[in-house]
């Protein structure tokens, strides 16, 4: 089995790691407990949080134990990382409310049953700390000189607002999280965004100096689109994982509108489809590339909102913009519907045919011409002979192939010309 770190590297998750040798060794020893922190600054996570969420999900799929750590305690302080001004301080009530929503969204990606993964809140230990003992036992391991050189602090120190003393404590608190998780849950790996490098290293140093043990860190790159836009931002604002803030259909459409240059990269990051299948779509163009986008939209929506909602979004998009039935050779491991069943009544043209005539059989070229999938009978013959005609998504190559009532599936027959033109044939009783 491929090492999970190599797999994450291949899929584009890893920007930097600490202790490369030791990191490889802890995975050789057996299942690893790892964690990612999530700020409860809103009642919903958004698409920008998907890389850390997917990393935890991959860890679980490879037999490791992920911890999703909600910053109920650190959220009361505010992380200065990546911000030019102080975050609005949250109340305890707001944090509790936000945690409920975040837990629900994370559960769509990670299985928390039977301790296969843990969902923890650092308020459990941080809000119980006593100030003087914390300064003496933990604060003495931190050099102010080193702290102010960290990128997360440096940006704020150079800003007009400066860095508040409240925020200055954030690094100590996050480092203490790692120590707490190491002591009580055997956690040996922290992962986070590139802006968390200084905080992660501080936690690693704290464990080393207090416990004389080596733990490791991984940071993820900041994901931007090929156009340079920040991931998960649209003209309407953030793309949320909460279906009440961003509907499953809007979520699906966000991924359908992916830049052509980003399709393969986003499939690697935001789906579980095999990398060899993703590599095979890198040279696709035009209509075929749009089929790959349809798979991307379906797979991402299915992960965030479930299969039923993903299918509804797929059908709704078909009604609005025309049906896309993805050929089986494009990303074959995807569970996207490929048979046309359940299509919205208004999404595909349909006509009726006499049941007696169908029982006798009608040549395919005549049917394709009659329903308008070919401009003439000779055009229908060429279409069929060139392999562009399908019945119930099965290609036919004989122009006089007989279509009969044996082809009925749930009282209808799906005809297709090429990749995008469809027609449903129903029986007139």
N, C-alpha and C positions, 0 to 999 in steps of 0.2 A: 504494500500500500504506500502511496506517495506520502512523504512527510507533510504534515499540515502547513508547516512554515513554507516549504517549497511551493505548495499549492497556492497559498495566499500570495506569495511573491509572483507566481505565474499569472494570477488573476488581477494583479495590479493593486493589492491592498497595502503593501509595505513600502514606506519611505525610508525609515531608519530603524535599526535595532541596537540594543546594548548587548554586550557580552555574547558575541556570536557563538563562541565555543560552548559556553555554559547554557545558552539557549537551546542549542541542539541536544545537549546532554540531558536536560530536564525532560525533553520529549522522549528520549530513549529510555528513561527510567520507568515510564508508564503514564497513565492518564494525568493530565495537568489541570490544575485549577487556575483560571485566568479571570481578569475582570476588566470592565470598562465602566467609567462613570458617566452618568447622564444628569444634566442640570434640570431641575424641576421648575424652570423659569416660565413654562407655559403648560397648559393642560394637555398639550399634544406635542409629540415629536414631529419633525418634518423630514422631507427627502434628504436634507443635508445630514441627517443622523443615520442614514441607511448603511454607510460603510462600516461604522462600528457595530451596528446591529447585525449585519450580515457576517462580520468576522466572528462574532460570538456564536452565530448559528452554524457556521462552518466548523468551529471548534467542537461544538456539540455533536455534529454529524460524524466527526472523526473520533468520537469516544472520550472527549475531554469535558471538563465541567466548567461552564461559564458562570460568572457572577455578574449580574447587571446591578450596579451600585447606584441607587438614586441619591443625589446630593441633597437630602433633606436638611442636613446640618450645614454643609458648605453653601447651600443655596441661600441660607440666611445671611451669609457673608458676602457672596458675590465673587465670581472669578474674573480677575482683571485681564486674563489672556485674550488677545485679539481685539480689545476694546480701547478706544481712545478717551472714553469717559466712564465714570462710575455707573455700574448697573443699579437699577432701582432695587432697594432692599425689599425682600419679600416678607410677608407675615407668615407665621407658622400655619395659620388656617389656609392661606393661599397655597403654600407648599404641599400640605396634606391633600388638598383638592387636586392639585396638578399630578401628584404621584398616582392617584387612582386612574387617571386617564392614560398616563405613560405605561403603567403596568398592563393595562388592557391591550395596548398596541404592541408592546414587546412580546406578549403571549402569542401573537400571531406568527412570530418568527422563531421563538425559543420555547421549548417544552420545560415548564417548571415543575411538572408532576414528579413525585417520588424523589425529590432532591437531585433530579438530572441536571438542573440548573438552579441557581439561587437568585432571588430578588431581595436585595438588602437596602436598607436606608441608613446612611451614615449618621443621621440624627440620633440613632440608637446609642452611639457611643460619644459623639462629639458634644451633644448638649449636656452630657453628664460630666464633662471635664472640669476640673478645678484649675483656676488660672495660674496660681503660683506653682503648684506641682507640675503643671504642663510646661511652664517656662523652664523649670529646673530640670525636668526629666527629658523633655523633647527639644525645647528651644536652644539648649546649650550645644546641640549638634549642628546648628545652622550658622553659617557665616553671612553676615549682612553684606559684606563686600561681594561675595559670590551671588547672593540673591538678586542684588540690583543689576547684575550683569545679565540675568536671565531675560530672554526676549520678551516674555510676558510682562515683566516689570519695566523693562527698558522703554518700551513704547509709551507706557503711561507716565513714566518719569519725565519724558520729553514732551508730553502733551500739555496743553494750557491748564487743564484741570489738575494735573498731577496725580499722585497715587495716595489714596487715603490709608490710614493706619489699619482700618478694618480689612481692606483688601490685601494689605501687606502680609497679613496672617494666613492668607489662603494657601500658600505653598506649604506651610507647616501642617495645616489641617489635611491637605490631600496626601502629603507624605505619611501622616499618621494613619490615614485610611489604609495605606498599603501595609503598614506594620500591623494594624489590627487584623486585616484579612490574612496576612501571613501567619500570625500567631493562632488565630481561631479557626481558620478554614484551610490552612496549608497553601494559600495562594502564592504562586511564584512568578506570575506574569501580569503586568499591567499594559493595556493597550489604550491608545487614544489618538486624537488628532495631532497634527504636526505642531500646533500651538501649545500642546501639553508637554513637550519634550522636557522643559525645565522642571515642571512639577513631577514628572515620572522619574527623572534622574534623582530628584530630591528624596523621593520615597525609597528608591533603590539604595541610596547612600544611608538613609536612616536605618533600614533593615540591616545593612552591612555593619554599621557602627554599633548598633544596639544588640544584634543577635549573631554577629559574625557569620552571616549567611549571604549567599549571592542570589538575588532575584533579578528578573530581567524586564525589559521594556521594549515595546514596538510602537512606532507612530505611523499613522496613515497619512498619505498625501492629501492636500486640499484638492477636492475634485471640482474642476471647472469644465464647462463645455468647450468645444473647439473654438467657439466664438469668443471665449474669454469670460463668459458669464458665470456667476457663482451658481453652483448646483442647487436646484430646488427653488429658484426665484423666477417668477413670471411677472408680467405686467400687472396682474391682479394681486401679487404678493407671494407669500410662501406657499409651497405645496405641502399640505399637512397630511399626516397619517390618520388623523381622526376623520371618519366619513362625514361627520356633521360640519366640518370646516372645509374639507375638500372632498366632494362626492367621489365615489368609485369611478363614475364616468369621467369626471374632470381629471382624476388621477390617471386613468387610462389614456386620455387625450394628451396629457403632459408627455407621456413616454412615446406616443405615436408621433409627436412633433420633434423627436430627437433629431439632431443634426446628423446627416449621412455619415460624417466622419466619426461619430461617437457610438454608432450602433454596436459594433463588436466589443468595444471597451466597456460599454454599459452592460451588455449581456454578461461579460466576465465578472463584473462587480456586483450586479444586482439580480442575477439569476443563479440557479444551481445547474444549469445546462453544461454538459461536458465541454471542455476546452477544445477538443478536436473538432466538434461540431461548430463551435464559435469561430474557430480559425477558418473553417470552410466557407464562411459567409463574407469574409473580408473582401473578396473580389466581386461580390454581387453589385449590380447596378439597377437603377430605375425600378421597374415593377418588382423584381426579385428582392431588391433591398427593402422595398416597402413591406414585403411579406415578412422579412426579418424584423422590421420595426413592429409589425403586428404581434409577432411572438414576444418581443421585448415588452410591449405594453400588456399583453395578456399575462405573462409570467410575473411581472412586477405587481400587477393588480391582484393576481391570485395570492401572492405572498402576503400582501398588506391587508386584503379584504376578504379573502376566501374565494373558492372556486365559483360558487354561485354568482357572486357579485361580479367576478371577472367575466363570466359568460354573458351576463346581462349587459355589461359595458361593451363587450365585443359585438353583441347583437344591436345595441343602440347605435354604435358607430357605423354598423352596416346599413342601418336605416337612413342615417344622415348622409353618409359619404360613399355608399356602395359596398357591397360585400367583398371581403377578401378571404378566400379559402386557401389556406397555406398548403402548398404541395408537400407531400410526405418527405421528400428529399431535403427540404429546408428545415434544419434544426429538428431532426426526427424525434428526439427525446422529449420535446415539448408536449404537454398534454392539451394544447389548444385544440378545440373541435376542428376536425378536418373533413367532416362528412356533410356539412350543410344542414344537419338536422337542427330543428328548433329555431330556424331563422325567422325573424320578424315577418309577419304577413305582408308588410309593405316594403320590405327591403329587397325582394327579388320579384321580377315580373313573373306572371303565371297565366296559364291558359288551360282550357279543358279539352279533353279528347273523348270521343265516343268509346265506350267500353267494348263494344262488339268489334270495332275496327282494331283496337289495341290487342284484343284476344287473338285476332288473325295475324297480327304483326305488321308493322309499318317500317319501311327502310329508313335507316338513320338519316340519310341525306335529305329525304323529304321532310322529316320532322324538324331538322335543324333549319331548313328553309322556311317552313310554315310558321315557326315561332319567332322568326326574325334573328336567329343567331348567325345566319348567313344570308347575303343579299340575293343569291340565286341558287338553284340546285347545283350548278357546276361549281360555284364557290363553296357550297356545302361539301361536295365531293373532295375538293382540294383540301379543305379544312381537315376532313377526316383522314385522308391519305397522308397528310403531313403530320398527323399525330396531335392535332389541336382540339379534338373533340372528346368529351367525356360524358359518360352516363353514370350517375351516382358516384362520381369521382373516379371511375375506372375508364382508362383511355380505350377508345375503339379505333381500329385502323382499316376496317372494311366499310366502304361507303354504303353498301347495301345491307349492312348488318341490321337484323330485324329487332326492332324494339317492341316488346310484347308486355302483357300483364305480369309476366314473371319478373319484370324489372321494378314493379311497384314496391316501394318501401313506405309503410304507413300511408298507403293510398296515394302516393305521389312519386314522381320520377324527377331527379335533379339533372338537368342538362347544363353543360358548360362548354363555352367556346374560349379557348386560350385560358388565361389566368383570371380574368376579371368579369367576363360576361356570363350571366347565369339566367336560367329560366326553369321554372317549376311547372311540370305537367301534371295535371290532376284529372281524375276520371269523371266523366259526366255520366251519371247513372240514369 
